[in-house]
Amino acid sequence: MKAKKIERRQFLRQALRVGKALAYASLLELLPRELKAMGVPSKFEWTQLIYRGQWNPRPSASKRLMWELMKRTSVEAKLEPASIRLTDKALFYHPFLCLAGAQEFPPFSEEESRILRRYLRLGGLMLIDDCQAAGNSGFAQSVQREIARLFPRKSWERLKQDHTVLRSFYLLDRAAGRVLVSPYLEGINIEDRTPIIYSRNDLSGAWARDDFGNWEYEVIPGGQTQREMAFRLGINIIMYALAVNYKRDQIHQPFILQRRR
């Protein structure tokens, strides 16, 4: 029997806490039947999408971001990232996916595209991180091709400064990364949310740190200030993945105003 179509609010349990962090959430129990018996994880887990190609160009980056996430917020997270294929049934346990790459990659199969489309419509969020960061790169062309197959009637939109992802924890006015190919994020919108967020600036390259504590890549042109902005953006994206548009709720207005002061 096919699982009933469910909405974003049924896909995630929003548990918001005002304090050091704004949000903490886990997957809702209302998942496809085959997943319910496996249990629901209680910690945020960075999940890297495995595909045919160079799918993990910055292997140390997410661990550092998770460390910063737990240090700066009250979100509980697993330091070690997960990796998953689109055909893995456990995909629907993970409200967040990262599609990263530094070169072009082969097309997804029809089955993979169908699953990814369903995942995104049901409430999952996918961050696309262009680690090639070279404008119209091979990776960028592959991304454009695959998203056009997923949502042929949708087009990329520039995420404006008042978009929730730029206000979900830190108040940001631009996108940062290892480089500054683009000063803004792009996205594909479905109704009132953005399930696909695209960074062209090698976001994870700014987070990557080796086992000796050294930064793996120079951040250009803004150095450590730009690196800090990249961490803040990463944290904002995670908060958005967990709670989407909760910032619009009136209950959070005093906290927002306090942070702005």
C-alpha positions as CSV (number, residue, x, y, z in Angstrom):
1,M,0.0,0.0,0.0
2,K,1.3,3.4,-0.9
3,A,2.0,5.8,2.0
4,K,-0.5,8.7,2.2
5,K,0.8,12.0,1.1
6,I,1.8,14.1,4.1
7,E,2.6,17.7,4.5
8,R,5.7,19.4,6.0
9,R,4.1,19.9,9.3
10,Q,3.4,16.2,9.5
11,F,6.9,15.3,8.4
12,L,8.8,17.1,11.2
13,R,8.0,17.6,14.9
14,Q,8.8,21.1,15.7
15,A,10.1,21.5,19.2
16,L,11.2,25.1,19.6
17,R,13.2,26.3,22.6
18,V,14.1,29.9,23.3
19,G,17.4,30.2,25.0
20,K,20.8,29.6,23.5
21,A,19.1,28.1,20.5
22,L,15.8,28.7,18.7
23,A,15.0,25.2,17.6
24,Y,15.4,21.6,18.1
25,A,13.4,19.0,16.2
26,S,13.2,15.4,15.2
27,L,11.4,13.5,12.6
28,L,7.7,13.0,13.1
29,E,6.5,9.5,13.7
30,L,4.1,9.9,10.7
31,L,6.5,8.4,8.2
32,P,5.9,5.7,5.6
33,R,4.9,2.5,7.2
34,E,8.1,0.6,6.4
35,L,10.1,3.2,8.4
36,K,8.0,3.4,11.6
37,A,9.4,0.3,13.2
38,M,13.0,1.5,12.9
39,G,12.6,4.4,15.3
40,V,13.2,8.1,14.9
41,P,16.6,9.7,15.6
42,S,16.7,12.5,18.2
43,K,19.9,14.3,17.0
44,F,20.4,16.3,13.9
45,E,22.6,14.4,11.5
46,W,24.4,15.9,8.5
47,T,23.5,13.6,5.6
48,Q,25.6,13.6,2.5
49,L,24.0,12.3,-0.7
50,I,25.9,9.6,-2.4
51,Y,25.7,9.7,-6.2
52,R,27.8,8.6,-9.1
53,G,30.7,11.0,-9.1
54,Q,32.8,13.0,-6.6
55,W,30.0,13.1,-4.0
56,N,32.1,14.1,-0.9
57,P,34.7,16.7,-1.9
58,R,35.0,18.2,1.6
59,P,34.9,15.2,4.0
60,S,36.1,17.1,7.1
61,A,33.7,20.1,6.8
62,S,30.4,18.8,8.3
63,K,32.1,17.5,11.4
64,R,33.5,21.0,12.1
65,L,30.1,22.6,11.4
66,M,28.4,20.2,13.8
67,W,30.9,21.1,16.5
68,E,30.1,24.8,16.0
69,L,26.4,24.1,15.9
70,M,26.4,22.4,19.3
71,K,28.8,25.0,20.8
72,R,26.7,27.9,19.7
73,T,23.1,26.5,20.0
74,S,21.3,23.9,22.0
75,V,20.6,21.7,19.0
76,E,21.9,18.2,19.7
77,A,23.8,16.8,16.7
78,K,25.9,13.8,15.7
79,L,29.5,14.8,15.0
80,E,30.0,12.1,12.4
81,P,28.0,12.6,9.2
82,A,25.8,10.1,7.5
83,S,25.9,9.2,3.9
84,I,23.0,7.8,1.9
85,R,21.8,6.9,-1.5
86,L,18.4,8.0,-2.9
87,T,17.3,4.4,-3.2
88,D,17.9,3.8,0.5
89,K,14.6,3.5,2.4
90,A,16.2,5.2,5.4
91,L,16.3,8.4,3.4
92,F,13.0,9.5,4.9
93,Y,14.5,9.5,8.4
94,H,16.7,12.4,7.4
95,P,15.0,15.9,6.9
96,F,18.2,17.3,5.5
97,L,20.4,16.3,2.6
98,C,23.6,17.8,1.2
99,L,24.3,17.4,-2.5
100,A,27.9,18.6,-2.8
101,G,30.3,18.3,-5.7
102,A,33.4,19.8,-7.5
103,Q,32.8,18.4,-11.0
104,E,30.0,17.3,-13.4
105,F,28.2,14.1,-12.6
106,P,26.0,11.6,-14.5
107,P,22.2,12.0,-14.5
108,F,20.2,10.4,-11.8
109,S,18.1,7.4,-12.8
110,E,14.4,7.7,-13.2
111,E,13.8,6.0,-9.9
112,E,16.3,8.3,-8.1
113,S,14.6,11.3,-9.5
114,R,11.2,10.1,-8.5
115,I,12.3,9.4,-5.0
116,L,14.1,12.7,-4.6
117,R,11.0,14.6,-5.9
118,R,8.8,12.8,-3.4
119,Y,11.3,13.5,-0.6
120,L,11.4,17.2,-1.3
121,R,7.6,17.5,-1.7
122,L,7.0,15.7,1.6
123,G,9.2,18.2,3.5
124,G,12.9,17.3,3.1
125,L,15.4,20.0,2.5
126,M,18.4,19.7,0.2
127,L,21.4,22.0,0.3
128,I,23.4,22.1,-2.9
129,D,27.0,23.1,-2.3
130,D,29.0,23.9,-5.5
131,C,32.5,23.2,-4.3
132,Q,33.8,23.9,-7.8
133,A,32.7,27.5,-7.3
134,A,33.5,28.6,-10.8
135,G,30.3,30.2,-12.1
136,N,28.9,28.0,-14.8
137,S,30.9,25.0,-13.6
138,G,30.5,21.4,-14.7
139,F,28.8,20.7,-11.3
140,A,26.5,23.7,-11.8
141,Q,25.4,22.4,-15.2
142,S,24.7,19.0,-13.8
143,V,22.7,20.6,-11.0
144,Q,20.7,22.6,-13.4
145,R,19.9,19.5,-15.5
146,E,18.8,17.4,-12.6
147,I,16.6,20.1,-11.0
148,A,14.9,20.8,-14.3
149,R,14.0,17.1,-14.5
150,L,12.6,17.2,-11.0
151,F,10.6,20.4,-11.3
152,P,10.3,21.3,-15.0
153,R,7.8,24.1,-14.2
154,K,9.9,25.7,-11.5
155,S,12.7,28.2,-11.9
156,W,15.6,29.2,-9.7
157,E,14.9,32.2,-7.5
158,R,17.3,34.5,-5.7
159,L,16.6,34.3,-2.0
160,K,16.0,37.8,-0.8
161,Q,17.4,39.3,2.4
162,D,14.2,38.7,4.3
163,H,14.0,35.0,3.5
164,T,13.7,32.9,6.6
165,V,16.9,31.0,6.0
166,L,18.9,34.3,6.4
167,R,17.1,35.0,9.7
168,S,16.6,31.6,11.3
169,F,19.4,32.1,13.9
170,Y,21.8,34.8,12.8
171,L,20.6,37.9,10.9
172,L,22.6,37.7,7.6
173,D,22.6,40.0,4.6
174,R,24.6,37.9,2.1
175,A,25.9,34.4,1.3
176,A,29.5,33.5,2.1
177,G,31.7,30.5,1.5
178,R,35.3,29.7,0.7
179,V,35.0,32.2,-2.2
180,L,32.4,34.8,-3.2
181,V,31.2,33.7,-6.7
182,S,27.7,34.8,-5.8
183,P,26.6,37.2,-3.0
184,Y,23.2,35.5,-2.6
185,L,21.7,32.0,-2.3
186,E,19.3,30.6,-4.9
187,G,16.4,28.3,-4.3
188,I,13.4,26.4,-5.7
189,N,10.2,27.3,-3.9
190,I,7.2,25.1,-3.3
191,E,4.4,27.1,-1.8
192,D,5.8,28.9,1.3
193,R,9.0,27.0,1.7
194,T,12.3,26.5,-0.1
195,P,13.2,22.7,-0.2
196,I,16.2,23.3,-2.4
197,I,18.9,25.8,-1.4
198,Y,21.9,26.4,-3.7
199,S,25.2,27.9,-2.7
200,R,27.7,28.6,-5.5
201,N,30.5,29.7,-3.0
202,D,31.9,26.4,-1.8
203,L,30.3,26.8,1.6
204,S,31.8,23.6,3.0
205,G,35.2,24.6,1.9
206,A,35.2,27.4,4.4
207,W,34.4,24.9,7.2
208,A,37.0,22.2,6.3
209,R,39.7,21.6,9.0
210,D,42.2,18.8,9.1
211,D,43.1,16.4,12.0
212,F,45.8,18.8,13.2
213,G,43.3,21.7,13.5
214,N,44.5,23.6,10.4
215,W,42.1,25.1,8.0
216,E,42.3,23.2,4.7
217,Y,41.5,26.1,2.4
218,E,42.1,29.8,2.3
219,V,39.0,31.9,2.3
220,I,39.1,34.6,-0.4
221,P,38.7,37.5,-0.3
222,G,37.4,38.1,3.2
223,G,39.7,35.8,5.3
224,Q,38.5,34.8,8.8
225,T,35.6,37.2,8.8
226,Q,34.2,35.6,5.7
227,R,34.8,32.1,7.2
228,E,32.8,33.1,10.3
229,M,30.0,34.3,8.0
230,A,30.1,30.9,6.3
231,F,29.7,29.1,9.6
232,R,26.8,31.3,10.5
233,L,25.1,30.6,7.2
234,G,25.6,26.9,7.7
235,I,23.9,27.1,11.1
236,N,21.1,29.1,9.7
237,I,20.5,26.5,7.0
238,I,20.3,23.7,9.6
239,M,17.8,25.8,11.7
240,Y,15.7,26.3,8.6
241,A,15.8,22.6,7.8
242,L,14.5,21.9,11.3
243,A,11.8,24.5,11.6
244,V,11.3,26.2,8.2
245,N,9.1,29.3,8.6
246,Y,8.6,29.4,12.3
247,K,10.2,32.8,12.4
248,R,6.9,34.2,11.1
249,D,5.2,33.1,14.3
250,Q,4.3,36.0,16.5
251,I,5.7,34.3,19.6
252,H,9.2,34.7,18.3
253,Q,9.1,38.4,17.6
254,P,10.4,39.6,21.0
255,F,13.4,37.3,20.7
256,I,14.2,38.5,17.2
257,L,14.0,42.1,18.3
258,Q,16.3,41.4,21.3
259,R,18.9,39.8,18.9
260,R,18.7,42.8,16.6
261,R,19.3,45.2,19.5
